[in-house]
């Protein structure tokens, strides 16, 4: 099924856009040399004040008098809803019936919306009811948001105190700070938060609530509309009792942790620490800033293991058309899988949103006009290219604008304001894995220094100059922080985190970027700090998840690594010479093969193989000592897979038993899964690449046989997401995906449910669960 004319209209739009280049300077690359191209930029890219005009620019969010430009969330809806009706709410979340026609609910909801057959007519209400239904919350005093609110999770301490924070960035010219911004949050300790999906006909519906970037939104799109009860506090269909004397209410004054100053004025980062005493029930926390729009998130009960979602690759690579991933009814190709995640969140709320890398893509920095002379310079010139004030200002402007734009856009903005985030570092693709002379060059190193600084600000809510660099107990706001050694190219020590995810589960977010070099992933100092913190985990912890940006158990790419690194590779030579059609094969930083930095990033790369094997053995030793089941979680490779590390079983003849069991038959056979999830937004690799990687997944690796450890990939993808049998590529799934993680209270198994997109752009997934068993051995054995 399809919305009438949708594909025709889309083809027409693509045809009309094909006559112009996406980035205006690309057309000059073929016509002019590098010097002429840079000169052209300096002539046309400067404004009346002499400053360059940025490629990526962003304005503050409106004050509620108009719809936010960045607030088109891409939830399925028609381009022109019927006047006088509220937009419908989400369709049911498809889970266990892969053979179901995936278009049925999505297309049906859109057709109903376009025809105006569903929804409550505002025109039929009284004036008071119409006003109440559409009333916008006003902040007092007024704040003009650039982005936010964003939520971040830290940990739960030994006293059951949930710790986290909220962050907003405000435009000073449009805000009043008399008094300073105030965050109010409240909850009812006796409330039991339970989903109560409303049903109209055969289509259950959920209301996911509004967001400041979309100030007129009162519901999300779907098959049926329902007005929220304005007399009740609510988050979706989780009903609270409103303001009662049992409610716990806290007020937090914002901490002014950083001020960004740009051509458009100054902008303030406000952080609000949040602390909640966990109780006997899972509870909904409602919060507002300066009395404005109410938002919500959930915290678990004191003795409950958290439900959480993991994602990676939250953006499109250069040259990918997002519209190719935009199904019927969506306004953006960014949104379908985020809508899928949000549906699951409404069904059973997630307590944490784990970002496993590439929470946003920063390679578009190379498109900024101030960067062009450096980008177009020869590699030999780049290493000594001076860092001038224009380039330094451009780098800060780009990161600020890009973060604001990305983190307030689409369904992702709804997720990061309703599920507290826990993120590992991401920078420019492959940063740290480039040659030393490029990494130490003034411009490239400055990109790393400022990129890491803004990562800490926007994703971790940390300003090292404000918060200090001391992770001893009681010295830092975030108790989960583990500071490593000084990063060689980022100007700061690595920031890892060890966080509580329940009485049985903890997660180590290992920073594998700040200290990275061609010859190392992490320093020995960082490893030892993390190991020491793990040793002090409570004895009843059963599962430790280690979040690594890049898979540690994954098919080797040695042959490709060797080919791309070869000076004799004719395709790479053509790319370096600027031959038309081959320039995309080399990167813009040093003209090496475009994929080489990615391959050098991998744990299984030749330059990191020894460190990888040592790290695995260290983790195995800790697992034995602490009686922990250690699982790895990764992203980066743009496809889904599950690797396994297990005890090597030898037959009497000395040959290896290659049988792979999900659950060990004896306590000594200890599988350690590496679940690989992502991309949630980006394009998967071509089918040919998937086929090659799947073939490599069957290869036997004896790298760790000396340590009595075997490794392989699990063939979990025996069926397509639509239910059809899968005859090939059972090890690798080349579709967009994310991962839902929960701990079974009965079996104490930790389930990693990889949610794979059933059909491109439709926003409905099917699950491939893998269960990691609890440890079955005594500490030290």
C-alpha positions in Angstrom: 0.0 0.0 0.0 1.1 3.5 -0.6 -0.1 7.0 -0.2 -1.5 8.0 -3.6 1.0 9.9 -5.7 3.7 9.8 -3.1 6.4 8.1 -5.1 5.5 10.2 -8.2 5.9 13.4 -6.2 9.2 12.2 -4.7 10.7 11.3 -8.1 9.7 14.7 -9.4 11.4 16.4 -6.5 14.6 14.3 -7.0 14.6 15.1 -10.7 14.3 18.8 -10.0 17.1 18.7 -7.5 19.5 16.7 -9.7 20.3 19.7 -11.9 22.1 21.5 -9.1 24.9 20.4 -6.8 24.2 19.8 -3.2 27.2 22.0 -2.2 27.9 25.0 -4.4 31.6 24.7 -4.4 31.8 21.2 -5.8 31.0 22.4 -9.3 34.1 24.5 -9.3 36.4 21.6 -8.4 36.4 20.3 -11.9 36.6 23.7 -13.6 39.2 25.4 -11.5 42.4 24.3 -9.7 42.6 24.3 -5.9 44.0 27.9 -5.7 41.3 29.3 -8.0 38.6 27.4 -6.0 39.8 28.9 -2.7 40.0 32.3 -4.3 36.4 31.9 -5.5 35.3 31.1 -2.0 36.9 34.2 -0.6 35.0 36.3 -3.1 31.5 35.0 -2.8 31.3 33.6 0.7 31.8 36.8 2.7 29.0 39.0 3.9 28.7 42.8 4.1 30.7 42.8 7.3 33.6 40.9 5.7 33.0 37.7 7.6 32.4 34.4 5.9 28.8 33.2 5.6 28.5 29.9 7.4 27.2 26.8 5.6 25.4 25.6 8.7 23.7 28.3 10.6 20.9 28.2 13.2 18.4 30.6 14.8 16.9 30.4 18.2 13.7 28.5 18.6 10.5 30.7 18.4 8.9 31.8 21.6 5.7 29.9 20.9 4.1 32.4 18.5 5.1 30.3 15.5 6.2 26.7 14.8 9.9 26.1 15.2 11.8 25.7 12.0 13.6 22.8 13.5 10.5 21.4 15.0 9.2 19.4 12.0 9.5 16.1 13.8 8.8 13.9 10.8 6.1 12.0 12.5 3.9 10.3 9.9 1.3 12.8 8.9 0.0 14.4 5.7 1.4 17.6 4.4 -1.8 19.4 4.9 -3.9 18.1 7.8 -7.6 18.7 7.8 -8.3 22.1 9.3 -9.9 22.0 12.7 -8.6 18.6 13.7 -5.8 17.6 16.0 -3.1 15.4 14.5 -3.6 11.8 15.4 -1.4 9.7 17.7 0.9 6.8 17.0 -0.1 3.4 15.7 0.6 0.3 17.7 4.2 -1.0 17.9 4.6 -4.1 15.7 6.7 -6.8 17.4 6.2 -10.5 17.0 4.4 -11.0 13.7 7.1 -10.5 11.0 4.8 -11.7 8.2 2.4 -8.9 8.9 2.1 -6.3 6.1 4.2 -3.5 7.5 2.4 -0.9 5.4 -1.0 -1.7 6.8 -1.0 0.4 10.0 1.2 3.2 8.7 -0.6 3.8 5.4 -4.0 3.3 7.0 -3.3 5.9 9.5 -2.1 8.4 6.9 -5.1 7.8 4.7 -7.4 8.4 7.6 -5.6 11.6 8.5 -5.7 12.9 5.0 -9.4 12.2 4.7 -10.1 13.9 8.0 -12.1 10.8 9.1 -10.3 10.7 12.4 -9.6 13.2 15.1 -11.6 15.4 17.4 -13.0 18.5 15.7 -11.9 21.7 17.5 -14.7 23.6 15.8 -17.3 21.5 17.6 -15.9 22.5 21.0 -16.8 25.5 23.1 -14.5 28.5 23.2 -13.1 27.5 26.6 -12.5 23.9 25.5 -10.8 25.1 22.3 -8.5 27.4 24.3 -7.7 24.8 26.9 -6.9 22.1 24.3 -4.5 24.4 22.4 -3.1 26.4 25.2 0.7 26.8 25.2 2.7 26.8 28.3 4.6 30.1 28.7 7.9 30.5 30.6 8.2 33.2 33.2 10.7 34.8 33.0 11.0 34.1 29.3 13.9 32.0 27.9 14.7 31.7 24.2 16.0 28.2 23.6 18.7 27.2 21.2 18.4 23.6 22.1 16.9 21.5 24.9 15.9 20.5 27.3 18.4 17.5 27.1 18.5 14.9 29.8 21.6 13.0 31.0 21.9 10.0 33.3 24.8 9.6 35.7 24.3 6.7 38.1 22.4 5.6 41.3 24.6 5.7 44.4 24.8 3.3 47.3 21.9 5.0 49.0 19.5 4.5 46.1 19.8 8.2 45.0 19.2 8.6 41.2 21.6 11.2 39.8 21.4 13.0 36.5 21.0 16.4 35.0 19.1 18.5 32.4 20.7 21.0 30.0 19.4 23.9 28.0 21.2 26.4 25.8 19.6 29.9 25.6 20.1 33.0 23.5 21.0 35.8 25.8 19.5 38.4 23.5 16.0 36.9 23.8 16.1 35.6 27.4 15.6 37.1 30.9 17.8 35.8 33.7 16.3 37.7 36.6 16.1 35.3 38.4 18.3 32.6 36.9 16.4 29.8 35.1 14.7 27.3 37.4 13.8 23.7 36.8 10.9 22.2 38.8 10.5 18.4 38.9 7.9 16.4 40.8 6.8 12.9 41.3 4.4 10.8 43.4 6.3 8.1 45.3 3.2 6.0 45.7 2.2 6.2 42.0 2.6 3.1 40.0 3.4 4.0 36.4 1.7 1.6 34.0 1.0 1.9 30.3 -2.7 2.2 29.4 -2.8 2.3 25.6 -6.1 3.6 24.5 -7.9 1.7 21.7 -10.1 3.1 19.0 -11.3 0.4 16.6 -8.4 -2.0 16.0 -5.7 0.6 16.3 -4.2 1.2 19.8 -2.9 4.7 20.1 -0.4 6.6 22.3 0.2 10.3 23.0 3.9 11.0 23.3 3.4 14.6 24.4 4.8 17.9 23.2 8.3 19.3 22.9 9.6 22.9 23.0 11.0 22.7 19.5 7.5 22.0 18.3 5.4 24.3 20.6 2.1 23.7 18.9 2.3 19.9 19.0 -0.2 18.3 21.4 0.1 14.8 20.0 2.1 12.7 17.5 0.7 11.4 14.3 -1.0 8.0 13.9 -4.4 6.4 13.3 -6.6 8.1 15.9 -6.6 11.3 17.9 -7.4 11.8 21.5 -7.2 14.9 23.6 -5.2 14.6 26.8 -7.2 15.2 30.0 -6.0 18.7 30.9 -6.9 18.1 34.5 -4.3 15.3 34.8 -0.6 15.3 34.7 0.5 13.0 32.0 3.3 11.6 29.9 1.7 9.8 27.0 -0.9 7.5 28.4 0.9 7.1 31.7 -1.5 8.8 34.0 -0.5 10.5 37.2 -2.7 12.0 39.9 -1.8 15.6 39.1 -0.7 17.9 41.9 -1.6 16.3 45.2 -0.2 16.6 48.7 1.7 13.3 48.2 3.8 14.7 45.3 7.5 15.4 45.9 8.5 18.7 44.3 12.1 20.0 43.9 13.4 23.3 42.5 16.8 23.6 41.0 18.5 26.8 39.9 20.5 26.5 36.7 24.3 26.4 36.8 25.9 28.7 34.2 28.6 26.3 33.0 29.6 27.9 29.7 29.0 30.9 27.4 29.5 30.7 23.7 30.1 33.9 21.9 29.5 34.1 18.1 28.6 36.5 15.4 24.9 36.2 16.5 25.6 37.2 20.1 26.2 35.2 23.3 24.5 31.9 24.3 24.5 30.4 27.8 24.6 26.7 28.8 22.5 26.1 31.8 22.8 22.8 33.7 20.3 21.6 36.3 21.4 18.7 38.6 18.6 16.3 39.4 18.5 13.9 42.3 15.6 11.5 43.0 15.3 9.0 45.8 14.3 5.7 44.3 11.4 3.9 46.0 9.3 0.8 45.8 7.6 1.8 42.5 8.8 2.8 39.1 7.8 6.5 38.8 7.2 9.2 36.2 9.1 12.4 36.8 7.4 15.5 35.4 9.6 18.6 34.9 9.3 22.2 33.7 11.7 25.0 33.1 10.5 28.4 34.3 7.0 27.1 34.4 7.0 26.3 30.7 6.0 23.1 28.8 5.8 20.0 31.0 8.0 17.1 29.9 8.6 13.7 31.6 11.0 10.8 32.0 11.0 7.6 34.1 13.1 6.2 36.8 13.0 2.6 38.0 12.1 1.2 41.4 14.9 0.8 43.9 15.4 -2.9 43.3 14.4 -2.9 39.6 16.9 -3.4 36.7 16.6 -0.7 34.1 15.2 -1.0 30.6 17.4 0.8 28.2 17.9 1.5 24.5 21.2 1.7 22.6 21.8 3.3 19.2 24.7 4.5 17.0 25.3 6.2 13.7 22.6 8.9 14.1 23.1 10.8 10.9 23.8 10.4 7.2 27.2 10.2 5.6 28.2 12.7 2.9 26.5 11.9 -0.4 23.6 10.0 1.0 20.2 11.5 0.2 18.0 11.4 3.4 14.9 11.3 1.3 15.8 7.8 0.2 15.0 6.6 3.7 11.9 8.7 4.2 8.8 6.4 4.0 5.3 7.6 3.2 4.1 10.2 5.7 7.5 11.1 7.2 9.0 14.5 6.6 12.6 13.2 7.0 14.6 10.1 6.6 16.1 10.7 10.0 12.9 9.9 11.8 11.5 6.4 11.0 13.6 4.3 13.4 13.5 7.0 16.1 9.7 6.8 15.9 10.0 3.1 16.3 12.1 3.5 19.4 9.7 6.1 20.8 6.7 3.7 20.3 8.6 1.1 22.2 9.3 3.7 24.9 5.6 4.4 25.3 4.8 0.7 25.5 7.4 0.1 28.3 9.4 3.2 29.2 13.2 3.2 28.8 15.1 4.6 31.7 18.4 5.3 29.8 19.3 6.1 26.2 22.8 4.8 25.4 24.6 6.5 22.6 27.3 4.2 21.2 29.1 6.6 18.9 28.2 8.9 16.0 25.4 10.6 17.9 26.0 13.2 15.2 28.2 13.4 12.2 30.8 16.2 12.1 32.5 15.6 8.8 30.5 18.4 7.2 32.9 20.8 9.0 35.0 20.4 5.8 32.2 22.3 3.9 32.6 25.5 5.9 34.1 28.4 3.8 36.9 29.2 6.2 38.2 25.6 6.0 38.5 25.5 2.2 42.1 26.8 1.8 43.2 24.2 4.3 41.1 21.4 2.9 42.4 22.1 -0.6 46.0 22.3 0.4 48.4 19.5 -0.4 49.0 17.0 2.4 52.6 18.3 2.8 51.3 21.8 3.3 48.5 20.8 5.7 50.9 19.8 8.5 52.3 23.3 8.9 49.2 25.3 7.9 48.8 28.1 10.5 45.7 28.2 12.7 44.3 31.7 12.2 41.5 33.4 14.1 39.0 32.8 11.3 39.5 29.1 11.3 39.4 28.8 15.1 36.2 30.8 15.2 34.7 28.7 12.4 35.4 25.5 14.2 33.6 26.7 17.4 30.7 28.1 15.3 30.3 24.8 13.4 30.3 22.6 16.5 27.8 24.9 18.3 25.4 25.2 15.4 25.7 21.6 14.4 24.9 20.3 17.9 22.0 22.7 18.3 20.6 21.7 15.0 21.0 18.0 15.4 19.9 17.7 19.0 16.7 19.6 18.6 15.7 18.0 15.3 13.0 15.5 14.6 12.0 12.5 16.7 15.5 12.4 18.2 14.7 15.7 20.1 11.7 14.0 21.7 13.9 11.1 22.7 16.7 13.1 24.4 14.2 15.1 26.4 12.3 12.1 27.7 15.0 9.4 28.1 18.1 10.4 29.9 21.2 10.0 27.7 24.5 8.2 28.5 26.9 8.7 25.6 30.4 7.7 24.6 32.7 10.1 22.6 32.4 10.7 18.9 34.5 13.2 16.8 35.5 13.4 13.2 35.4 9.9 11.7 38.6 8.1 12.5 40.1 10.9 14.6 43.3 9.6 16.2 43.9 7.0 13.5 45.3 9.4 11.0 49.1 9.7 10.5 50.9 11.5 13.3 52.0 14.5 11.2 48.3 15.2 10.3 47.1 14.7 13.9 49.7 17.1 15.2 49.1 19.8 12.6 47.7 23.0 14.1 44.4 23.0 12.3 43.5 19.3 12.6 44.6 19.2 16.3 42.4 22.2 17.0 39.4 20.4 15.5 40.0 17.6 17.9 40.5 19.8 20.9 37.3 21.8 20.3 35.3 18.8 19.1 36.0 16.9 22.3 35.2 20.0 24.4 31.8 20.4 22.7 31.2 16.7 23.1 31.6 17.0 26.8 29.4 20.1 26.9 26.4 18.9 24.8 26.5 15.1 25.5 28.0 14.8 29.0 27.0 18.3 30.4 30.6 18.7 31.5 32.8 21.8 31.2 36.2 20.8 32.6 37.1 24.4 33.4 33.9 24.7 35.5 33.8 21.1 37.0 37.6 20.5 37.4 39.5 17.3 36.5 39.2 15.3 39.7 37.2 12.1 39.7 37.9 11.2 43.4 34.8 10.5 45.5 32.9 13.7 46.2 35.1 15.9 44.0 33.0 15.8 40.8 29.3 16.3 40.1 29.1 13.1 38.1 30.0 10.1 40.3 30.3 7.7 37.4 33.2 9.6 35.8 36.6 7.8 35.3 39.3 10.2 34.1 42.1 8.6 32.1 45.4 10.0 30.8 45.8 13.2 28.7 44.7 12.6 25.2 47.5 13.3 22.7 45.3 15.3 20.3 42.3 16.5 22.3 44.0 18.5 25.1 42.0 16.8 27.9 42.1 13.4 29.7 39.7 10.7 28.5 36.3 10.6 30.1 34.9 7.1 30.7 31.9 6.3 32.9 30.8 3.3 35.0 27.1 3.6 35.7 24.5 1.6 37.6 21.7 0.1 35.5 20.1 -1.9 38.3 21.1 -4.1 41.2 22.3 -6.8 38.7 23.7 -4.7 35.9 26.3 -2.0 35.4 27.7 -0.5 32.2 31.2 0.7 31.4 31.2 3.5 28.8 34.9 3.2 27.8 36.3 6.3 26.1 38.2 4.9 23.1 38.6 8.2 21.3 40.4 10.7 23.5 43.6 8.7 23.9 43.6 7.0 20.5 46.6 7.0 18.3 47.7 4.8 15.4 49.5 2.6 17.9 46.9 2.5 20.7 43.2 2.7 21.5 43.4 3.5 25.2 46.4 4.0 27.5 47.4 1.5 30.2 46.5 4.2 32.8 42.9 4.4 31.5 42.5 0.7 31.5 43.8 0.4 35.1 41.6 3.2 36.3 38.6 1.4 34.8 39.6 -2.0 36.1 40.1 -0.7 39.6 36.6 0.9 39.6 35.1 -2.4 38.4 36.8 -4.3 41.2 34.8 -2.2 43.7 31.4 -3.1 42.2 29.0 -4.7 44.7 29.3 -8.4 45.0 25.7 -9.0 43.8 26.3 -7.5 40.4 25.9 -10.2 37.7 26.2 -8.4 34.4 28.8 -5.8 33.2 28.1 -4.3 29.8 31.2 -2.7 28.2 30.2 -0.1 25.6 32.8 0.1 22.8 32.2 2.4 19.8 33.7 -0.3 17.5 33.1 -4.0 17.7 35.8 -6.1 19.4 34.5 -9.5 18.1 33.9 -8.9 14.4 35.1 -10.3 11.0 38.6 -9.2 10.1 39.3 -6.8 7.2 43.0 -7.4 6.9 42.9 -7.9 3.1 41.1 -4.7 2.5 43.3 -2.8 5.0 46.4 -4.0 3.1 44.9 -3.1 -0.3 43.9 0.4 0.7 47.2 1.1 2.5 49.2 0.1 -0.6 50.9 2.8 -2.6 50.4 0.7 -5.7 46.6 0.8 -5.5 45.6 2.3 -8.9 42.2 3.6 -7.8 43.7 5.4 -4.8 46.4 6.9 -7.0 43.7 8.3 -9.4 41.8 9.7 -6.4 44.9 11.5 -5.2 45.5 13.0 -8.6 42.0 14.5 -8.7 40.9 12.5 -11.6 37.1 13.0 -12.1 35.0 10.3 -10.6 37.7 9.0 -8.3 38.2 11.9 -5.8 35.6 10.3 -3.5 37.9 7.4 -2.9 40.3 9.5 -0.8 39.5 11.6 2.3 39.8 15.3 2.4 42.2 15.5 5.3 45.3 13.7 4.0 44.3 12.0 0.7 44.6 8.5 2.2 42.0 5.9 1.1 38.6 7.0 2.4 38.0 3.8 4.3 41.5 3.4 5.7 40.9 5.6 8.8 37.8 3.5 9.6 39.8 0.2 9.2 42.6 1.5 11.4 40.0 2.4 14.0 39.0 -1.3 14.4 40.1 -3.4 17.3 40.9 -6.1 14.8 43.2 -3.9 12.7 46.8 -5.0 12.5 47.9 -2.0 14.6 45.5 -2.8 17.5 45.4 -6.6 17.4 47.8 -7.1 20.3 46.0 -4.5 22.5 42.7 -6.1 21.7 43.8 -9.5 22.8 45.3 -8.2 26.0 42.1 -6.3 26.8 39.9 -9.4 26.3 42.1 -11.5 28.5 42.1 -8.8 31.2 38.3 -8.6 31.1 38.1 -12.4 31.3 40.3 -12.4 34.4 38.0 -9.7 36.0 34.9 -11.8 35.1 36.4 -14.8 36.9 37.5 -12.9 39.9 34.2 -11.0 40.3 31.8 -13.7 39.0 30.6 -11.3 36.3 29.1 -12.0 33.0 30.7 -9.5 30.7 29.0 -8.5 27.4 30.2 -6.0 24.8 28.0 -3.6 23.0 29.2 -1.7 19.9 28.1 0.2 16.8 30.0 2.0 14.0 29.9 -0.6 11.2 26.4 0.3 9.9 25.0 -3.2 10.3 23.7 -5.6 13.0 25.7 -8.6 14.1 26.5 -10.7 17.2 30.0 -11.9 17.9 30.9 -14.4 20.7 34.0 -15.1 22.7 33.8 -18.4 24.6 35.9 -21.0 26.3 37.8 -23.1 23.7 36.7 -26.7 23.8 39.2 -29.2 22.4 38.4 -32.8 21.4 40.6 -35.7 22.3 42.4 -35.3 19.0 43.3 -31.8 19.8 41.2 -30.2 17.2 38.8 -27.4 18.1 35.1 -27.9 18.6 33.5 -25.1 16.6 30.0 -25.6 18.0 28.5 -22.3 19.2 26.1 -22.4 22.1 23.9 -19.5 23.2 23.9 -20.9 26.8 27.0 -22.8 28.0 26.5 -26.4 29.1 29.0 -26.1 31.9 30.1 -23.1 34.0 33.5 -23.1 32.3 32.1 -22.5 28.9 31.5 -18.8 29.3 30.2 -16.9 26.3 30.8 -13.2 26.1 28.6 -11.6 23.5 29.4 -8.6 21.4 26.1 -7.2 20.2 26.6 -4.9 17.3 23.8 -2.4 16.7 23.4 0.5 14.3 22.8 2.5 12.2 19.6 4.0 13.6 19.7 6.6 10.8 22.6 6.1 8.4 22.6 3.9 5.3 23.7 0.3 5.7 26.6 -1.0 3.5 25.8 -2.2 -0.1 24.6 -5.8 -0.4 28.0 -6.8 -1.9 29.8 -5.6 1.1 27.4 -7.4 3.4 28.0 -10.6 1.4 31.8 -10.2 1.8 31.6 -9.6 5.5 29.2 -12.5 6.0 31.7 -14.8 4.2 34.5 -13.5 6.5 32.3 -14.2 9.5 32.7 -17.9 8.9 36.4 -17.8 9.1 38.1 -19.5 12.0 40.3 -17.3 14.2 42.9 -18.8 16.4 44.2 -15.5 17.8 43.2 -16.3 21.4 43.5 -20.0 21.4 46.6 -19.7 23.5 44.3 -18.2 26.2 41.8 -21.0 25.8 39.4 -18.6 24.1 37.5 -19.2 20.9 35.7 -16.5 18.9 33.0 -16.6 16.1 30.0 -14.8 14.8 26.5 -16.1 15.6 24.1 -16.9 12.7 21.1 -15.2 14.4 19.6 -13.8 11.2 18.0 -17.0 9.8 14.8 -15.1 8.8 14.2 -11.8 7.1 12.4 -9.1 9.2 9.2 -9.9 7.2 9.3 -13.6 8.2 10.8 -15.1 5.0 13.6 -17.6 5.4 17.0 -16.2 4.9 19.3 -18.4 2.8 22.4 -16.3 2.9 24.2 -13.7 5.1 22.9 -15.2 8.3 25.7 -13.5 10.3 25.2 -9.8 9.2 22.1 -7.8 8.8 22.4 -4.8 6.5 19.4 -2.8 7.6 18.9 0.1 10.0 18.4 -0.9 13.6 18.7 -0.1 17.3 18.9 -2.3 20.4 16.5 -2.7 23.4 18.2 -4.1 26.5 16.5 -5.5 29.6 17.2 -8.0 32.3 14.8 -10.9 32.9 13.8 -10.9 36.5 13.1 -14.6 36.6 16.2 -16.0 34.8 18.5 -13.0 35.4 19.5 -13.2 31.7 20.4 -9.9 30.0 18.5 -9.7 26.7 19.9 -7.6 23.8 16.9 -7.3 21.4 18.3 -5.9 18.1 15.3 -4.1 16.4 15.7 -4.3 12.7 13.8 -2.1 10.2 11.3 -4.3 8.3 11.1 -2.1 5.3 13.2 1.0 4.5 11.6 4.2 5.7 8.5 2.7 7.2 9.5 3.0 10.8 8.5 -0.5 12.0 11.0 -3.0 13.3 11.3 -6.8 14.1 13.4 -8.1 17.0 16.3 -10.5 17.0 16.9 -11.2 20.7 20.1 -12.6 22.1 20.3 -13.5 25.8 23.4 -13.4 27.9 23.1 -15.8 30.8 24.1 -14.9 34.4 27.4 -16.2 35.7 27.4 -19.8 36.8 30.7 -19.9 38.7 32.0 -18.8 42.0 34.3 -15.7 42.3 37.9 -16.6 41.7 37.3 -19.9 40.0 
